């Protein structure tokens, strides 16, 4: 057998395999012999029919089995001989087999990029240590108080910023009721007994600004300018007038830092609250910094390498990122028409992210191979248990789903890459600076 490898594009190779006539003849004879031992031919006991009779009756099946034997054998031998790291088979031109003549096979495959790793041990990194400030602790305590805030009805003063206000409203734009413009504007145009916060958290900030200073029973007209990036495309760049009836005002009351408040939080006193908050904030900051260093150590290596990226692999990664971006945007209330309008921008962002991610994967995979880093069975079990907890499902069910969808290898590959990053950080030269804003060396 002779195998020739040709370039067929970016990270693509064409494998051409040729078997001599005597090889084809010998393998054909072996398959025919196997058939003759078990073939059922009318008028003969199983395995007792003459070879010529078996050959004639099972001609197509024998050639098919011969092809099924030659193709994987030739492919695997060519890949091994030329040390190809095949990612995907893209095209297979099945050989036409004629007994007694040479046979040719052509397979186009996508292969891993060829690149040389730079030095990856002793990478200089700076861990930025930023102690938690009293101001950060105070802000966190304020957020706790906000969570337990109550609203009490007031009638002796106008609306102040931060109040909860009950209103009836109806909006008009270009002489048309906003509710009638389209399905996307329903709810933006007319509501009754609607409670709105008179602050930046309102559904329309200018609407909230217009409520400040109004009294119960007052009727107001509030002008609102819709920005060019407003969620409802039909209102972008337009102005609206809202006719508003002020019906009720409630004042936000924050709980006192007293024994009752501390009991709700399950702590003893303010000193313990502050200590817990400081500890949690510090742990969170250190975790984020470790995440930054993990990205930095990979970027340090990848930025020194120029490599071609496999188009199919990059396309799959791009699609996954696009789907994630869309899910994230929809969870924030983005409408489908807005996503369509920004599809080019989303695709560009996803493509850049996919290229960086795929490049990092190849870098980490090569370090793993060079350092013989491989997750143990125990580490894989632990990792799947953690994923199962995240997805709120039993571990064996998740493992079964992964096997069913042929995704277990991908999970193991991601775990392997995570272990490689651990290794790189262990080998790195990490200095510390108390200045959180100091740039990394």
C-alpha positions as CSV (number, residue, x, y, z in Angstrom):
1,X,0.0,0.0,0.0
2,X,1.2,3.5,-0.9
3,X,-0.1,6.6,0.9
4,X,0.5,10.2,-0.4
5,X,-0.6,13.3,1.6
6,X,-1.5,16.6,-0.2
7,X,-2.4,20.0,1.1
8,X,-6.1,20.7,0.5
9,X,-6.6,24.1,2.1
10,X,-6.3,25.6,5.6
11,X,-5.7,22.7,8.1
12,X,-6.9,20.3,5.4
13,X,-5.1,17.3,3.9
14,X,-6.1,14.9,1.2
15,X,-5.0,11.3,1.8
16,X,-4.5,9.3,-1.3
17,X,-4.1,5.6,-0.8
18,X,-3.3,3.0,-3.6
19,X,-3.3,-0.7,-3.2
20,X,-1.5,-2.9,-5.8
21,X,-3.5,-5.4,-7.7
22,X,-2.0,-8.4,-5.8
23,X,-3.1,-6.9,-2.5
24,X,-6.7,-6.4,-3.8
25,X,-6.7,-9.9,-5.2
26,X,-5.4,-11.4,-1.9
27,X,-7.9,-9.6,0.3
28,X,-10.7,-10.5,-2.1
29,X,-9.7,-14.1,-1.9
30,X,-9.8,-13.9,1.9
31,X,-13.3,-12.4,2.0
32,X,-14.5,-14.9,-0.5
33,X,-13.1,-17.8,1.6
34,X,-14.9,-16.4,4.7
35,X,-18.2,-16.3,2.7
36,X,-17.7,-19.8,1.4
37,X,-17.5,-21.2,5.0
38,X,-20.9,-19.9,6.0
39,X,-22.8,-19.1,2.8
40,X,-26.3,-20.5,2.3
41,X,-26.9,-21.5,-1.2
42,X,-30.0,-23.4,-2.4
43,X,-29.4,-27.1,-2.9
44,X,-26.3,-27.1,-0.7
45,X,-25.7,-27.4,3.0
46,X,-24.3,-24.2,4.7
47,X,-20.6,-23.8,3.9
48,X,-20.6,-26.6,1.3
49,X,-21.5,-24.8,-1.9
50,X,-18.8,-24.5,-4.6
51,X,-16.7,-21.3,-4.4
52,X,-17.7,-20.2,-7.9
53,X,-21.4,-20.5,-7.0
54,X,-20.9,-18.5,-3.7
55,X,-18.9,-15.9,-5.6
56,X,-21.7,-15.4,-8.2
57,X,-24.5,-15.3,-5.7
58,X,-22.8,-12.9,-3.2
59,X,-20.8,-10.8,-5.6
60,X,-22.0,-7.4,-4.5
61,X,-21.8,-8.3,-0.8
62,X,-18.3,-9.6,-1.1
63,X,-17.1,-6.4,-2.9
64,X,-18.8,-4.3,-0.2
65,X,-17.1,-6.2,2.6
66,X,-13.8,-5.9,0.8
67,X,-14.3,-2.2,0.5
68,X,-15.2,-1.9,4.2
69,X,-12.0,-3.8,5.0
70,X,-9.7,-1.8,2.8
71,X,-10.9,1.7,3.6
72,X,-10.3,1.8,7.4
73,X,-7.1,-0.3,7.0
74,X,-5.7,2.1,4.4
75,X,-6.9,5.2,6.3
76,X,-5.5,4.2,9.6
77,X,-2.2,3.2,8.2
78,X,-1.8,6.4,6.3
79,X,-2.6,8.5,9.4
80,X,-0.2,6.6,11.5
81,X,2.6,6.6,8.9
82,X,2.4,10.4,8.3
83,X,1.6,11.2,11.9
84,X,-1.6,13.2,11.2
85,X,-3.7,14.5,14.0
86,X,-7.1,14.2,12.3
87,X,-9.9,16.3,13.7
88,X,-12.6,15.4,11.3
89,X,-13.2,13.5,8.0
90,X,-14.6,15.9,5.5
91,X,-15.0,13.9,2.4
92,X,-14.5,10.3,1.3
93,X,-14.3,9.2,-2.3
94,X,-15.1,5.5,-2.1
95,X,-12.9,3.3,-4.3
96,X,-14.2,1.4,-7.3
97,X,-12.9,-2.1,-6.8
98,X,-12.1,-4.4,-9.7
99,X,-10.5,-7.7,-8.7
100,X,-7.0,-8.1,-10.3
101,X,-6.5,-4.3,-10.7
102,X,-5.0,-1.6,-8.5
103,X,-7.4,0.3,-6.2
104,X,-7.3,3.9,-5.1
105,X,-8.9,5.8,-2.2
106,X,-9.1,9.5,-1.6
107,X,-10.1,11.0,1.8
108,X,-10.1,14.7,2.7
109,X,-9.6,15.4,6.4
110,X,-9.3,18.4,8.7
111,X,-6.1,18.3,10.8
112,X,-4.8,20.1,13.9
113,X,-2.6,23.1,13.1
114,X,1.2,22.7,13.0
115,X,3.0,25.0,15.4
116,X,5.8,25.1,17.9
117,X,5.2,25.8,21.5
118,X,7.3,28.7,23.0
119,X,8.7,28.3,26.6
120,X,5.8,27.9,28.9
121,X,7.4,27.4,32.2
122,X,8.3,30.4,34.4
123,X,5.9,32.8,32.8
124,X,6.0,36.2,34.7
125,X,2.7,37.2,36.1
126,X,1.6,39.8,38.7
127,X,-1.2,39.0,41.2
128,X,-2.9,42.2,42.0
129,X,-3.8,42.2,45.7
130,X,-6.5,44.8,46.7
131,X,-7.5,44.7,50.3
132,X,-11.2,45.2,50.9
133,X,-12.0,48.8,52.0
134,X,-14.5,50.0,54.7
135,X,-16.3,51.7,51.9
136,X,-16.9,48.4,50.1
137,X,-18.2,46.9,53.3
138,X,-20.5,49.8,53.8
139,X,-21.9,49.5,50.3
140,X,-22.6,45.8,50.8
141,X,-24.4,46.5,54.1
142,X,-26.5,49.1,52.3
143,X,-27.4,46.5,49.7
144,X,-28.5,44.1,52.5
145,X,-30.7,46.9,53.9
146,X,-32.1,47.6,50.5
147,X,-33.2,43.9,50.2
148,X,-35.1,44.2,53.4
149,X,-36.5,47.6,52.7
150,X,-40.3,48.3,53.2
151,X,-42.5,50.9,51.6
152,X,-44.8,53.0,53.7
153,X,-47.6,55.1,52.3
154,X,-47.1,58.9,52.5
155,X,-49.6,61.7,51.8
156,X,-48.0,64.8,53.2
157,X,-45.4,65.4,50.6
158,X,-44.8,65.1,46.8
159,X,-42.9,62.3,45.1
160,X,-39.2,62.1,46.0
161,X,-36.5,60.3,44.2
162,X,-36.5,56.6,45.2
163,X,-40.2,56.5,46.1
164,X,-42.6,53.8,44.8
165,X,-45.4,55.5,42.9
166,X,-48.7,54.1,41.8
167,X,-49.9,55.6,38.5
168,X,-52.3,55.3,35.5
169,X,-50.6,56.3,32.3
170,X,-51.2,56.5,28.6
171,X,-48.5,57.4,26.0
172,X,-48.8,59.0,22.6
173,X,-46.2,59.3,19.9
174,X,-46.6,61.0,16.5
175,X,-50.3,61.4,17.4
176,X,-50.8,57.7,17.8
177,X,-51.4,55.7,21.0
178,X,-48.2,53.8,21.7
179,X,-50.1,50.6,22.5
180,X,-51.5,50.6,18.9
181,X,-48.2,51.0,17.1
182,X,-47.1,47.3,17.2
183,X,-47.0,44.2,19.4
184,X,-43.6,45.3,20.6
185,X,-45.0,48.5,22.2
186,X,-47.8,46.8,24.1
187,X,-47.5,47.7,27.8
188,X,-45.3,50.7,27.0
189,X,-48.3,52.7,26.0
190,X,-51.0,52.2,28.7
191,X,-51.3,50.8,32.2
192,X,-53.5,51.3,35.2
193,X,-52.5,51.0,38.9
194,X,-48.9,50.6,37.8
195,X,-46.2,50.8,40.5
196,X,-43.0,52.4,39.3
197,X,-39.8,53.4,41.2
198,X,-39.0,57.0,40.8
199,X,-35.3,56.3,40.1
200,X,-33.0,54.9,37.5
201,X,-34.6,51.5,37.8
202,X,-37.8,52.7,36.2
203,X,-38.9,51.2,32.9
204,X,-38.2,54.6,31.4
205,X,-35.8,56.8,33.3
206,X,-37.2,60.1,32.0
207,X,-40.7,58.9,33.0
208,X,-39.3,58.5,36.6
209,X,-37.7,61.9,36.5
210,X,-41.0,63.4,35.5
211,X,-42.7,62.0,38.6
212,X,-40.4,63.7,41.1
213,X,-42.3,66.6,42.7
214,X,-45.8,65.4,41.8
215,X,-48.5,65.0,44.4
216,X,-51.2,62.4,44.9
217,X,-54.2,63.3,42.7
218,X,-52.1,65.4,40.3
219,X,-52.2,64.9,36.6
220,X,-48.9,65.3,34.7
221,X,-47.6,65.3,31.1
222,X,-44.2,63.8,30.8
223,X,-42.0,64.0,27.7
224,X,-39.8,60.9,26.9
225,X,-37.2,60.7,24.2
226,X,-36.5,57.1,23.0
227,X,-32.9,56.5,22.2
228,X,-31.6,55.1,19.0
229,X,-30.9,51.8,20.7
230,X,-34.3,51.4,22.4
231,X,-35.6,47.8,22.6
232,X,-38.7,48.5,20.5
233,X,-37.4,49.4,17.0
234,X,-40.7,51.3,16.1
235,X,-40.0,53.9,18.8
236,X,-36.2,54.5,18.3
237,X,-35.3,58.1,17.9
238,X,-38.9,59.2,18.6
239,X,-40.5,61.4,21.3
240,X,-43.6,60.5,23.3
241,X,-45.9,62.3,25.6
242,X,-47.3,60.4,28.6
243,X,-50.4,61.5,30.4
244,X,-50.1,60.4,34.0
245,X,-52.4,60.3,37.1
246,X,-50.5,60.1,40.4
247,X,-52.6,57.8,42.7
248,X,-50.3,56.8,45.5
249,X,-46.8,57.4,47.0
250,X,-44.9,55.0,49.2
251,X,-41.6,56.0,50.9
252,X,-38.8,53.4,51.1
253,X,-37.8,52.7,54.7
254,X,-34.5,50.9,55.3
255,X,-34.2,48.6,58.4
256,X,-32.1,49.8,61.3
257,X,-28.9,47.9,62.0
258,X,-30.4,46.5,65.2
259,X,-30.8,43.1,66.9
260,X,-33.9,42.2,64.8
261,X,-32.0,42.9,61.6
262,X,-29.0,40.8,62.6
263,X,-31.3,38.0,63.6
264,X,-32.8,37.9,60.1
265,X,-29.3,37.5,58.7
266,X,-28.4,34.8,61.3
267,X,-25.5,36.8,62.9
268,X,-24.8,38.2,66.3
269,X,-24.0,41.9,65.8
270,X,-22.6,44.5,63.4
271,X,-19.0,43.5,64.0
272,X,-19.7,39.9,62.9
273,X,-21.6,41.2,59.9
274,X,-18.7,43.4,58.8
275,X,-16.2,40.6,59.3
276,X,-18.2,38.2,57.2
277,X,-18.8,40.7,54.5
278,X,-15.0,41.6,54.4
279,X,-14.1,37.9,54.3
280,X,-16.6,37.1,51.5
281,X,-15.5,40.2,49.4
282,X,-11.9,39.2,49.8
283,X,-12.6,35.6,48.7
284,X,-14.5,36.9,45.7
285,X,-11.8,39.3,44.7
286,X,-9.1,36.5,45.0
287,X,-11.3,34.1,43.0
288,X,-11.7,36.7,40.2
289,X,-8.0,37.4,40.3
290,X,-7.2,33.7,40.0
291,X,-9.5,33.6,37.0
292,X,-7.7,36.6,35.4
293,X,-4.4,34.9,35.9
294,X,-5.6,31.7,34.4
295,X,-6.6,33.6,31.2
296,X,-3.4,35.6,31.3
297,X,-1.1,32.6,31.4
298,X,-2.8,31.0,28.4
299,X,-2.8,34.4,26.5
300,X,0.9,34.8,27.2
301,X,1.7,31.6,25.3
302,X,-0.9,31.9,22.6
303,X,0.1,35.5,21.7
304,X,3.6,34.2,20.8
305,X,2.2,31.8,18.3
306,X,0.9,32.2,14.8
307,X,-1.2,29.3,13.6
308,X,-3.9,28.5,11.0
309,X,-7.2,27.5,12.6
310,X,-9.3,24.6,11.3
311,X,-12.4,26.2,9.7
312,X,-14.9,23.6,10.7
313,X,-13.8,23.7,14.4
314,X,-13.9,27.5,14.4
315,X,-17.3,27.5,12.8
316,X,-18.7,25.2,15.4
317,X,-17.2,27.3,18.2
318,X,-18.6,30.4,16.7
319,X,-22.1,29.0,16.5
320,X,-22.0,28.0,20.1
321,X,-20.9,31.5,21.2
322,X,-23.6,33.1,19.0
323,X,-26.2,30.9,20.7
324,X,-24.9,31.9,24.1
325,X,-24.9,35.6,23.2
326,X,-28.5,35.3,22.0
327,X,-29.6,33.5,25.2
328,X,-27.9,36.1,27.4
329,X,-29.5,39.0,25.4
330,X,-32.9,37.4,25.5
331,X,-32.6,36.9,29.3
332,X,-32.1,40.7,29.6
333,X,-35.2,41.3,27.6
334,X,-33.8,41.9,24.1
335,X,-36.5,41.4,21.4
336,X,-35.9,39.1,18.4
337,X,-36.0,42.0,15.9
338,X,-33.2,43.9,17.8
339,X,-31.1,40.7,17.7
340,X,-31.6,40.4,14.0
341,X,-30.6,44.1,13.5
342,X,-27.3,43.4,15.3
343,X,-26.6,40.0,13.8
344,X,-23.5,41.2,12.0
345,X,-22.0,42.7,15.2
346,X,-23.0,39.5,17.1
347,X,-21.3,37.3,14.5
348,X,-18.1,39.4,14.5
349,X,-17.9,39.2,18.3
350,X,-18.6,35.5,18.3
351,X,-16.0,34.9,15.6
352,X,-13.2,36.7,17.4
353,X,-14.1,34.8,20.6
354,X,-14.1,31.5,18.8
355,X,-10.7,32.1,17.2
356,X,-9.2,32.9,20.6
357,X,-10.8,29.9,22.2
358,X,-9.9,27.4,19.5
359,X,-6.3,28.7,19.5
360,X,-6.1,28.3,23.3
361,X,-7.5,24.8,23.1
362,X,-4.7,23.7,20.7
363,X,-2.0,25.3,22.8
364,X,-3.3,23.6,26.0
365,X,-3.7,20.3,24.2
366,X,-0.1,20.4,23.0
367,X,1.2,21.2,26.5
368,X,-0.9,18.3,27.9
369,X,0.7,15.9,25.4
370,X,4.2,17.2,26.1
371,X,3.8,17.0,29.9
372,X,1.6,13.8,29.8
373,X,-1.2,15.5,31.7
374,X,-4.3,13.4,31.8
375,X,-7.2,13.5,34.3
376,X,-7.6,10.5,36.5
377,X,-10.9,8.5,36.8
378,X,-11.5,10.1,40.2
379,X,-11.0,13.6,38.8
380,X,-13.4,12.9,36.0
381,X,-16.0,11.6,38.5
382,X,-15.6,14.6,40.7
383,X,-15.9,16.9,37.7
384,X,-19.1,15.3,36.5
385,X,-20.5,15.4,40.0
386,X,-19.8,19.2,40.0
387,X,-21.5,19.6,36.6
388,X,-24.5,17.6,37.8
389,X,-24.8,19.9,40.9
390,X,-24.7,22.9,38.6
391,X,-27.4,21.5,36.3
392,X,-29.4,20.2,39.2
393,X,-29.5,16.6,38.0
394,X,-28.2,13.2,39.3
395,X,-24.6,12.4,38.4
396,X,-25.4,9.0,36.8
397,X,-28.1,10.6,34.6
398,X,-25.7,13.3,33.4
399,X,-23.0,10.8,32.7
400,X,-25.6,8.7,30.7
401,X,-26.7,11.8,28.8
402,X,-23.0,12.7,28.0
403,X,-22.4,9.2,26.7
404,X,-25.6,9.1,24.7
405,X,-24.8,12.4,23.0
406,X,-21.1,11.4,22.6
407,X,-20.1,14.4,24.6
408,X,-18.1,12.7,27.4
409,X,-14.8,13.1,25.5
410,X,-15.5,16.9,25.2
411,X,-16.0,17.1,29.0
412,X,-12.8,15.2,29.6
413,X,-10.9,17.4,27.2
414,X,-12.1,20.5,29.0
415,X,-11.1,19.0,32.3
416,X,-7.7,18.1,30.9
417,X,-7.2,21.7,29.7
418,X,-8.1,23.0,33.1
419,X,-5.5,20.8,34.7
420,X,-2.9,22.1,32.2
421,X,-3.7,25.7,33.3
422,X,-3.2,24.6,36.9
423,X,0.2,23.2,35.9
424,X,1.1,26.5,34.0
425,X,0.2,28.6,37.1
426,X,2.3,26.3,39.3
427,X,5.2,26.8,37.0
428,X,4.7,30.5,36.6
429,X,6.7,33.2,38.4
430,X,4.0,35.2,40.2
431,X,4.8,38.4,42.0
432,X,2.3,40.4,44.1
433,X,1.5,44.1,44.2
434,X,-0.8,45.9,46.7
435,X,-1.8,48.3,43.9
436,X,-4.9,46.9,42.2
437,X,-4.6,49.3,39.3
438,X,-0.9,48.6,38.6
439,X,-0.5,47.1,35.1
440,X,0.8,43.6,34.7
441,X,4.4,43.3,33.7
